[in-house]
Amino acid sequence: MTGNLSYQIEHHLYPDLPSNRLAQIAPRVRQVCDKYHLPYTSGPLLTQVAKAWRTIATLSLPAR
């Protein structure tokens, strides 16, 4: 129902990986992000859903 919103980074890195395996690679992806000082955004499901909707709302506004 949520489209694995908690594993969007993993999904975009490995789009052909079955969704039930995304949680298995998440710790390794996080290690690589930490090593190269890249952001790894994660959090509770409701927080992630709210951030996604906020982004959609922001992008739907006319350009300034």
PDB file of N, CA, C and O in Angstrom:
ATOM      1  N   MET A   1       0.818  -1.190   0.000  1.00  0.00           N
ATOM      2  CA  MET A   1       0.000   0.000   0.000  1.00  0.00           C
ATOM      3  C   MET A   1       0.864   1.257   0.000  1.00  0.00           C
ATOM      4  O   MET A   1       0.486   2.267  -0.594  1.00  0.00           O
ATOM      5  N   THR A   2       2.010   1.206   0.655  1.00  0.00           N
ATOM      6  CA  THR A   2       2.868   2.394   0.713  1.00  0.00           C
ATOM      7  C   THR A   2       3.968   2.351  -0.328  1.00  0.00           C
ATOM      8  O   THR A   2       4.760   3.288  -0.425  1.00  0.00           O
ATOM      9  N   GLY A   3       4.034   1.291  -1.103  1.00  0.00           N
ATOM     10  CA  GLY A   3       5.049   1.205  -2.145  1.00  0.00           C
ATOM     11  C   GLY A   3       6.460   1.152  -1.596  1.00  0.00           C
ATOM     12  O   GLY A   3       7.395   1.627  -2.242  1.00  0.00           O
ATOM     13  N   ASN A   4       6.628   0.580  -0.410  1.00  0.00           N
ATOM     14  CA  ASN A   4       7.951   0.500   0.227  1.00  0.00           C
ATOM     15  C   ASN A   4       8.609   1.866   0.355  1.00  0.00           C
ATOM     16  O   ASN A   4       9.803   2.016   0.096  1.00  0.00           O
ATOM     17  N   LEU A   5       7.832   2.850   0.753  1.00  0.00           N
ATOM     18  CA  LEU A   5       8.341   4.215   0.896  1.00  0.00           C
ATOM     19  C   LEU A   5       9.547   4.270   1.825  1.00  0.00           C
ATOM     20  O   LEU A   5      10.402   5.143   1.680  1.00  0.00           O
ATOM     21  N   SER A   6       9.620   3.359   2.765  1.00  0.00           N
ATOM     22  CA  SER A   6      10.749   3.336   3.696  1.00  0.00           C
ATOM     23  C   SER A   6      12.051   2.900   3.033  1.00  0.00           C
ATOM     24  O   SER A   6      13.125   3.056   3.615  1.00  0.00           O
ATOM     25  N   TYR A   7      11.965   2.359   1.828  1.00  0.00           N
ATOM     26  CA  TYR A   7      13.162   1.876   1.128  1.00  0.00           C
ATOM     27  C   TYR A   7      13.278   2.467  -0.274  1.00  0.00           C
ATOM     28  O   TYR A   7      13.683   1.778  -1.210  1.00  0.00           O
ATOM     29  N   GLN A   8      12.927   3.734  -0.417  1.00  0.00           N
ATOM     30  CA  GLN A   8      12.990   4.367  -1.734  1.00  0.00           C
ATOM     31  C   GLN A   8      14.416   4.459  -2.264  1.00  0.00           C
ATOM     32  O   GLN A   8      14.641   4.289  -3.462  1.00  0.00           O
ATOM     33  N   ILE A   9      15.377   4.726  -1.389  1.00  0.00           N
ATOM     34  CA  ILE A   9      16.777   4.810  -1.834  1.00  0.00           C
ATOM     35  C   ILE A   9      17.196   3.470  -2.431  1.00  0.00           C
ATOM     36  O   ILE A   9      17.753   3.413  -3.527  1.00  0.00           O
ATOM     37  N   GLU A  10      16.925   2.407  -1.704  1.00  0.00           N
ATOM     38  CA  GLU A  10      17.300   1.072  -2.170  1.00  0.00           C
ATOM     39  C   GLU A  10      16.573   0.720  -3.472  1.00  0.00           C
ATOM     40  O   GLU A  10      17.160   0.132  -4.380  1.00  0.00           O
ATOM     41  N   HIS A  11      15.312   1.082  -3.549  1.00  0.00           N
ATOM     42  CA  HIS A  11      14.533   0.785  -4.751  1.00  0.00           C
ATOM     43  C   HIS A  11      15.125   1.475  -5.982  1.00  0.00           C
ATOM     44  O   HIS A  11      15.182   0.883  -7.060  1.00  0.00           O
ATOM     45  N   HIS A  12      15.565   2.721  -5.823  1.00  0.00           N
ATOM     46  CA  HIS A  12      16.116   3.449  -6.968  1.00  0.00           C
ATOM     47  C   HIS A  12      17.524   2.978  -7.322  1.00  0.00           C
ATOM     48  O   HIS A  12      17.940   3.088  -8.475  1.00  0.00           O
ATOM     49  N   LEU A  13      18.249   2.465  -6.360  1.00  0.00           N
ATOM     50  CA  LEU A  13      19.570   1.900  -6.662  1.00  0.00           C
ATOM     51  C   LEU A  13      19.456   0.524  -7.315  1.00  0.00           C
ATOM     52  O   LEU A  13      20.243   0.178  -8.196  1.00  0.00           O
ATOM     53  N   TYR A  14      18.476  -0.248  -6.878  1.00  0.00           N
ATOM     54  CA  TYR A  14      18.293  -1.621  -7.366  1.00  0.00           C
ATOM     55  C   TYR A  14      16.829  -1.831  -7.772  1.00  0.00           C
ATOM     56  O   TYR A  14      16.100  -2.544  -7.082  1.00  0.00           O
ATOM     57  N   PRO A  15      16.391  -1.228  -8.872  1.00  0.00           N
ATOM     58  CA  PRO A  15      14.970  -1.291  -9.233  1.00  0.00           C
ATOM     59  C   PRO A  15      14.451  -2.694  -9.555  1.00  0.00           C
ATOM     60  O   PRO A  15      13.248  -2.938  -9.468  1.00  0.00           O
ATOM     61  N   ASP A  16      15.334  -3.608  -9.920  1.00  0.00           N
ATOM     62  CA  ASP A  16      14.887  -4.967 -10.247  1.00  0.00           C
ATOM     63  C   ASP A  16      14.908  -5.914  -9.051  1.00  0.00           C
ATOM     64  O   ASP A  16      14.490  -7.066  -9.166  1.00  0.00           O
ATOM     65  N   LEU A  17      15.389  -5.442  -7.913  1.00  0.00           N
ATOM     66  CA  LEU A  17      15.431  -6.275  -6.714  1.00  0.00           C
ATOM     67  C   LEU A  17      14.011  -6.436  -6.172  1.00  0.00           C
ATOM     68  O   LEU A  17      13.287  -5.447  -6.054  1.00  0.00           O
ATOM     69  N   PRO A  18      13.600  -7.651  -5.843  1.00  0.00           N
ATOM     70  CA  PRO A  18      12.256  -7.840  -5.280  1.00  0.00           C
ATOM     71  C   PRO A  18      12.078  -6.999  -4.012  1.00  0.00           C
ATOM     72  O   PRO A  18      12.991  -6.887  -3.194  1.00  0.00           O
ATOM     73  N   SER A  19      10.903  -6.419  -3.866  1.00  0.00           N
ATOM     74  CA  SER A  19      10.655  -5.507  -2.750  1.00  0.00           C
ATOM     75  C   SER A  19      10.827  -6.165  -1.387  1.00  0.00           C
ATOM     76  O   SER A  19      11.139  -5.479  -0.413  1.00  0.00           O
ATOM     77  N   ASN A  20      10.633  -7.474  -1.297  1.00  0.00           N
ATOM     78  CA  ASN A  20      10.800  -8.133  -0.001  1.00  0.00           C
ATOM     79  C   ASN A  20      12.271  -8.259   0.401  1.00  0.00           C
ATOM     80  O   ASN A  20      12.559  -8.696   1.515  1.00  0.00           O
ATOM     81  N   ARG A  21      13.205  -7.890  -0.475  1.00  0.00           N
ATOM     82  CA  ARG A  21      14.631  -7.966  -0.156  1.00  0.00           C
ATOM     83  C   ARG A  21      15.244  -6.597   0.127  1.00  0.00           C
ATOM     84  O   ARG A  21      16.408  -6.515   0.519  1.00  0.00           O
ATOM     85  N   LEU A  22      14.481  -5.521  -0.064  1.00  0.00           N
ATOM     86  CA  LEU A  22      15.018  -4.173   0.125  1.00  0.00           C
ATOM     87  C   LEU A  22      15.525  -3.946   1.551  1.00  0.00           C
ATOM     88  O   LEU A  22      16.555  -3.303   1.749  1.00  0.00           O
ATOM     89  N   ALA A  23      14.811  -4.468   2.529  1.00  0.00           N
ATOM     90  CA  ALA A  23      15.226  -4.297   3.928  1.00  0.00           C
ATOM     91  C   ALA A  23      16.572  -4.962   4.193  1.00  0.00           C
ATOM     92  O   ALA A  23      17.326  -4.512   5.055  1.00  0.00           O
ATOM     93  N   GLN A  24      16.877  -6.019   3.465  1.00  0.00           N
ATOM     94  CA  GLN A  24      18.145  -6.727   3.668  1.00  0.00           C
ATOM     95  C   GLN A  24      19.347  -5.903   3.217  1.00  0.00           C
ATOM     96  O   GLN A  24      20.420  -6.000   3.812  1.00  0.00           O
ATOM     97  N   ILE A  25      19.179  -5.097   2.174  1.00  0.00           N
ATOM     98  CA  ILE A  25      20.321  -4.324   1.677  1.00  0.00           C
ATOM     99  C   ILE A  25      20.401  -2.929   2.285  1.00  0.00           C
ATOM    100  O   ILE A  25      21.399  -2.231   2.102  1.00  0.00           O
ATOM    101  N   ALA A  26      19.358  -2.515   3.007  1.00  0.00           N
ATOM    102  CA  ALA A  26      19.323  -1.173   3.585  1.00  0.00           C
ATOM    103  C   ALA A  26      20.530  -0.870   4.484  1.00  0.00           C
ATOM    104  O   ALA A  26      21.096   0.216   4.360  1.00  0.00           O
ATOM    105  N   PRO A  27      20.950  -1.764   5.374  1.00  0.00           N
ATOM    106  CA  PRO A  27      22.114  -1.443   6.218  1.00  0.00           C
ATOM    107  C   PRO A  27      23.387  -1.189   5.399  1.00  0.00           C
ATOM    108  O   PRO A  27      24.167  -0.296   5.730  1.00  0.00           O
ATOM    109  N   ARG A  28      23.595  -1.955   4.355  1.00  0.00           N
ATOM    110  CA  ARG A  28      24.790  -1.767   3.516  1.00  0.00           C
ATOM    111  C   ARG A  28      24.716  -0.443   2.754  1.00  0.00           C
ATOM    112  O   ARG A  28      25.719   0.260   2.634  1.00  0.00           O
ATOM    113  N   VAL A  29      23.545  -0.107   2.246  1.00  0.00           N
ATOM    114  CA  VAL A  29      23.374   1.168   1.540  1.00  0.00           C
ATOM    115  C   VAL A  29      23.652   2.325   2.496  1.00  0.00           C
ATOM    116  O   VAL A  29      24.297   3.307   2.127  1.00  0.00           O
ATOM    117  N   ARG A  30      23.162   2.198   3.719  1.00  0.00           N
ATOM    118  CA  ARG A  30      23.395   3.252   4.713  1.00  0.00           C
ATOM    119  C   ARG A  30      24.891   3.389   5.018  1.00  0.00           C
ATOM    120  O   ARG A  30      25.384   4.507   5.171  1.00  0.00           O
ATOM    121  N   GLN A  31      25.612   2.280   5.109  1.00  0.00           N
ATOM    122  CA  GLN A  31      27.065   2.324   5.344  1.00  0.00           C
ATOM    123  C   GLN A  31      27.782   3.065   4.222  1.00  0.00           C
ATOM    124  O   GLN A  31      28.665   3.885   4.476  1.00  0.00           O
ATOM    125  N   VAL A  32      27.405   2.777   2.997  1.00  0.00           N
ATOM    126  CA  VAL A  32      28.036   3.445   1.853  1.00  0.00           C
ATOM    127  C   VAL A  32      27.729   4.942   1.883  1.00  0.00           C
ATOM    128  O   VAL A  32      28.613   5.761   1.629  1.00  0.00           O
ATOM    129  N   CYS A  33      26.499   5.299   2.187  1.00  0.00           N
ATOM    130  CA  CYS A  33      26.134   6.717   2.288  1.00  0.00           C
ATOM    131  C   CYS A  33      26.942   7.406   3.383  1.00  0.00           C
ATOM    132  O   CYS A  33      27.439   8.514   3.182  1.00  0.00           O
ATOM    133  N   ASP A  34      27.074   6.765   4.528  1.00  0.00           N
ATOM    134  CA  ASP A  34      27.868   7.334   5.620  1.00  0.00           C
ATOM    135  C   ASP A  34      29.326   7.498   5.212  1.00  0.00           C
ATOM    136  O   ASP A  34      29.944   8.521   5.503  1.00  0.00           O
ATOM    137  N   LYS A  35      29.868   6.502   4.544  1.00  0.00           N
ATOM    138  CA  LYS A  35      31.272   6.536   4.132  1.00  0.00           C
ATOM    139  C   LYS A  35      31.562   7.721   3.223  1.00  0.00           C
ATOM    140  O   LYS A  35      32.616   8.347   3.330  1.00  0.00           O
ATOM    141  N   TYR A  36      30.629   8.030   2.328  1.00  0.00           N
ATOM    142  CA  TYR A  36      30.839   9.106   1.361  1.00  0.00           C
ATOM    143  C   TYR A  36      30.101  10.392   1.733  1.00  0.00           C
ATOM    144  O   TYR A  36      29.974  11.299   0.910  1.00  0.00           O
ATOM    145  N   HIS A  37      29.618  10.467   2.969  1.00  0.00           N
ATOM    146  CA  HIS A  37      28.938  11.659   3.490  1.00  0.00           C
ATOM    147  C   HIS A  37      27.740  12.053   2.625  1.00  0.00           C
ATOM    148  O   HIS A  37      27.533  13.229   2.327  1.00  0.00           O
ATOM    149  N   LEU A  38      26.964  11.057   2.234  1.00  0.00           N
ATOM    150  CA  LEU A  38      25.754  11.286   1.451  1.00  0.00           C
ATOM    151  C   LEU A  38      24.541  11.182   2.363  1.00  0.00           C
ATOM    152  O   LEU A  38      24.544  10.389   3.305  1.00  0.00           O
ATOM    153  N   PRO A  39      23.509  11.966   2.101  1.00  0.00           N
ATOM    154  CA  PRO A  39      22.322  11.885   2.957  1.00  0.00           C
ATOM    155  C   PRO A  39      21.592  10.559   2.771  1.00  0.00           C
ATOM    156  O   PRO A  39      21.444  10.067   1.652  1.00  0.00           O
ATOM    157  N   TYR A  40      21.151  10.004   3.860  1.00  0.00           N
ATOM    158  CA  TYR A  40      20.323   8.801   3.838  1.00  0.00           C
ATOM    159  C   TYR A  40      19.101   9.136   4.680  1.00  0.00           C
ATOM    160  O   TYR A  40      19.131   9.037   5.907  1.00  0.00           O
ATOM    161  N   THR A  41      18.041   9.528   4.019  1.00  0.00           N
ATOM    162  CA  THR A  41      16.845   9.975   4.714  1.00  0.00           C
ATOM    163  C   THR A  41      15.970   8.783   5.057  1.00  0.00           C
ATOM    164  O   THR A  41      15.579   8.007   4.185  1.00  0.00           O
ATOM    165  N   SER A  42      15.673   8.652   6.319  1.00  0.00           N
ATOM    166  CA  SER A  42      14.787   7.580   6.765  1.00  0.00           C
ATOM    167  C   SER A  42      14.004   8.079   7.964  1.00  0.00           C
ATOM    168  O   SER A  42      14.300   9.138   8.517  1.00  0.00           O
ATOM    169  N   GLY A  43      13.025   7.325   8.350  1.00  0.00           N
ATOM    170  CA  GLY A  43      12.236   7.708   9.507  1.00  0.00           C
ATOM    171  C   GLY A  43      10.943   6.924   9.541  1.00  0.00           C
ATOM    172  O   GLY A  43      10.718   6.042   8.713  1.00  0.00           O
ATOM    173  N   PRO A  44      10.097   7.247  10.497  1.00  0.00           N
ATOM    174  CA  PRO A  44       8.815   6.556  10.618  1.00  0.00           C
ATOM    175  C   PRO A  44       7.979   6.720   9.342  1.00  0.00           C
ATOM    176  O   PRO A  44       8.081   7.728   8.643  1.00  0.00           O
ATOM    177  N   LEU A  45       7.171   5.731   9.061  1.00  0.00           N
ATOM    178  CA  LEU A  45       6.373   5.726   7.839  1.00  0.00           C
ATOM    179  C   LEU A  45       5.531   6.992   7.693  1.00  0.00           C
ATOM    180  O   LEU A  45       5.521   7.601   6.624  1.00  0.00           O
ATOM    181  N   LEU A  46       4.832   7.393   8.742  1.00  0.00           N
ATOM    182  CA  LEU A  46       3.968   8.573   8.632  1.00  0.00           C
ATOM    183  C   LEU A  46       4.775   9.832   8.338  1.00  0.00           C
ATOM    184  O   LEU A  46       4.307  10.711   7.615  1.00  0.00           O
ATOM    185  N   THR A  47       5.971   9.926   8.885  1.00  0.00           N
ATOM    186  CA  THR A  47       6.839  11.069   8.597  1.00  0.00           C
ATOM    187  C   THR A  47       7.244  11.065   7.130  1.00  0.00           C
ATOM    188  O   THR A  47       7.235  12.111   6.481  1.00  0.00           O
ATOM    189  N   GLN A  48       7.593   9.911   6.610  1.00  0.00           N
ATOM    190  CA  GLN A  48       7.996   9.805   5.208  1.00  0.00           C
ATOM    191  C   GLN A  48       6.824  10.134   4.277  1.00  0.00           C
ATOM    192  O   GLN A  48       7.011  10.804   3.261  1.00  0.00           O
ATOM    193  N   VAL A  49       5.633   9.670   4.614  1.00  0.00           N
ATOM    194  CA  VAL A  49       4.454   9.979   3.801  1.00  0.00           C
ATOM    195  C   VAL A  49       4.191  11.482   3.819  1.00  0.00           C
ATOM    196  O   VAL A  49       3.907  12.075   2.779  1.00  0.00           O
ATOM    197  N   ALA A  50       4.284  12.093   4.990  1.00  0.00           N
ATOM    198  CA  ALA A  50       4.063  13.541   5.096  1.00  0.00           C
ATOM    199  C   ALA A  50       5.089  14.311   4.269  1.00  0.00           C
ATOM    200  O   ALA A  50       4.734  15.276   3.594  1.00  0.00           O
ATOM    201  N   LYS A  51       6.357  13.897   4.313  1.00  0.00           N
ATOM    202  CA  LYS A  51       7.392  14.561   3.515  1.00  0.00           C
ATOM    203  C   LYS A  51       7.112  14.419   2.022  1.00  0.00           C
ATOM    204  O   LYS A  51       7.303  15.365   1.257  1.00  0.00           O
ATOM    205  N   ALA A  52       6.664  13.249   1.617  1.00  0.00           N
ATOM    206  CA  ALA A  52       6.355  13.029   0.201  1.00  0.00           C
ATOM    207  C   ALA A  52       5.213  13.939  -0.247  1.00  0.00           C
ATOM    208  O   ALA A  52       5.294  14.552  -1.312  1.00  0.00           O
ATOM    209  N   TRP A  53       4.156  14.034   0.548  1.00  0.00           N
ATOM    210  CA  TRP A  53       3.031  14.901   0.194  1.00  0.00           C
ATOM    211  C   TRP A  53       3.439  16.366   0.204  1.00  0.00           C
ATOM    212  O   TRP A  53       2.986  17.139  -0.641  1.00  0.00           O
ATOM    213  N   ARG A  54       4.280  16.753   1.141  1.00  0.00           N
ATOM    214  CA  ARG A  54       4.751  18.144   1.180  1.00  0.00           C
ATOM    215  C   ARG A  54       5.540  18.470  -0.081  1.00  0.00           C
ATOM    216  O   ARG A  54       5.386  19.550  -0.651  1.00  0.00           O
ATOM    217  N   THR A  55       6.378  17.546  -0.515  1.00  0.00           N
ATOM    218  CA  THR A  55       7.154  17.755  -1.741  1.00  0.00           C
ATOM    219  C   THR A  55       6.232  17.864  -2.947  1.00  0.00           C
ATOM    220  O   THR A  55       6.422  18.736  -3.795  1.00  0.00           O
ATOM    221  N   ILE A  56       5.242  16.994  -3.032  1.00  0.00           N
ATOM    222  CA  ILE A  56       4.287  17.044  -4.139  1.00  0.00           C
ATOM    223  C   ILE A  56       3.551  18.382  -4.143  1.00  0.00           C
ATOM    224  O   ILE A  56       3.390  19.002  -5.194  1.00  0.00           O
ATOM    225  N   ALA A  57       3.106  18.823  -2.975  1.00  0.00           N
ATOM    226  CA  ALA A  57       2.395  20.102  -2.886  1.00  0.00           C
ATOM    227  C   ALA A  57       3.295  21.260  -3.303  1.00  0.00           C
ATOM    228  O   ALA A  57       2.858  22.157  -4.024  1.00  0.00           O
ATOM    229  N   THR A  58       4.541  21.246  -2.858  1.00  0.00           N
ATOM    230  CA  THR A  58       5.483  22.313  -3.208  1.00  0.00           C
ATOM    231  C   THR A  58       5.742  22.342  -4.707  1.00  0.00           C
ATOM    232  O   THR A  58       5.761  23.412  -5.316  1.00  0.00           O
ATOM    233  N   LEU A  59       5.939  21.181  -5.300  1.00  0.00           N
ATOM    234  CA  LEU A  59       6.225  21.117  -6.736  1.00  0.00           C
ATOM    235  C   LEU A  59       5.008  21.454  -7.594  1.00  0.00           C
ATOM    236  O   LEU A  59       5.157  21.781  -8.771  1.00  0.00           O
ATOM    237  N   SER A  60       3.814  21.378  -7.026  1.00  0.00           N
ATOM    238  CA  SER A  60       2.609  21.689  -7.794  1.00  0.00           C
ATOM    239  C   SER A  60       2.335  23.189  -7.868  1.00  0.00           C
ATOM    240  O   SER A  60       1.488  23.627  -8.647  1.00  0.00           O
ATOM    241  N   LEU A  61       3.043  23.975  -7.063  1.00  0.00           N
ATOM    242  CA  LEU A  61       2.850  25.426  -7.075  1.00  0.00           C
ATOM    243  C   LEU A  61       3.540  26.044  -8.286  1.00  0.00           C
ATOM    244  O   LEU A  61       4.534  25.507  -8.774  1.00  0.00           O
ATOM    245  N   PRO A  62       3.016  27.177  -8.776  1.00  0.00           N
ATOM    246  CA  PRO A  62       3.678  27.846  -9.901  1.00  0.00           C
ATOM    247  C   PRO A  62       5.082  28.311  -9.514  1.00  0.00           C
ATOM    248  O   PRO A  62       5.355  28.606  -8.351  1.00  0.00           O
ATOM    249  N   ALA A  63       5.962  28.370 -10.506  1.00  0.00           N
ATOM    250  CA  ALA A  63       7.329  28.849 -10.256  1.00  0.00           C
ATOM    251  C   ALA A  63       7.282  30.317  -9.859  1.00  0.00           C
ATOM    252  O   ALA A  63       6.425  31.069 -10.323  1.00  0.00           O
ATOM    253  N   ARG A  64       8.197  30.710  -9.008  1.00  0.00           N
ATOM    254  CA  ARG A  64       8.222  32.113  -8.556  1.00  0.00           C
ATOM    255  C   ARG A  64       8.947  32.988  -9.521  1.00  0.00           C
ATOM    256  O   ARG A  64       9.062  34.193  -9.297  1.00  0.00           O
TER     257      ARG A  64
END
